[in-house]
């Protein structure tokens, strides 16, 4: 699954792919935002951990990666 997180006052967004289930990611982010936690952590499919401050989260986009088509499409 692809994750894109926009941070306020930052021209770049955080993009990465993870093997985690979409429901687990939603729960992690939702709980951190509702409990006003200072940050939350997400791991990508390579083992890197991202620590994201909840105060600066502008938006979160969750989506599945579409497989690329090979060949010509008529």
C-alpha positions in Angstrom: 0.0 0.0 0.0 1.2 3.5 -0.8 1.1 6.2 1.9 1.4 9.9 1.2 1.5 12.4 4.1 1.4 16.1 3.7 3.1 18.2 6.4 2.1 21.9 7.0 4.7 24.5 6.2 6.7 21.9 4.2 7.0 21.9 0.5 7.6 18.2 0.3 5.4 15.3 1.4 6.3 11.9 2.8 5.8 9.1 0.4 6.5 5.4 1.0 5.1 1.9 0.6 4.2 -0.5 3.4 3.1 -4.1 3.8 0.8 -3.1 6.7 -2.9 -3.5 6.4 -4.9 -0.4 5.6 -7.0 -0.8 8.7 -3.9 -1.0 10.9 -2.5 2.2 9.4 -5.9 4.0 9.8 -6.1 2.9 13.4 -2.5 4.1 14.2 -3.1 7.5 12.6 -6.6 8.0 14.0 -5.6 7.1 17.5 -2.6 9.4 17.5 -4.7 12.3 16.2 -7.7 11.8 18.5 -5.5 11.3 21.6 -3.4 14.3 20.7 -0.2 12.3 20.8 2.9 14.3 19.9 3.8 11.8 17.1 3.1 8.5 15.5 5.3 5.9 13.8 4.8 4.0 10.6 7.2 1.5 9.0 7.8 1.0 5.3 8.3 -2.3 3.5 12.1 -1.9 3.7 12.1 -1.7 7.5 12.6 2.1 7.8 10.5 3.8 10.5 9.0 7.2 10.0 8.2 9.3 13.0 5.6 11.9 12.1 4.5 14.8 14.3 0.7 14.9 14.6 0.6 18.6 15.0 2.0 19.1 11.5 -0.2 16.6 9.6 -2.1 18.4 6.8 -3.4 15.3 5.0 -3.0 11.5 4.7 -3.6 9.6 1.5 -3.8 5.9 1.6 -4.0 3.8 -1.5 -3.1 0.6 -3.2 -0.4 0.5 -5.7 -1.7 -0.4 -9.2 0.3 -2.9 -11.1 1.9 -1.4 -14.2 0.6 -2.7 -17.5 3.1 -4.3 -19.9 2.6 -4.1 -23.6 0.1 -2.2 -25.7 -3.5 -1.5 -24.7 -6.0 -1.3 -27.4 
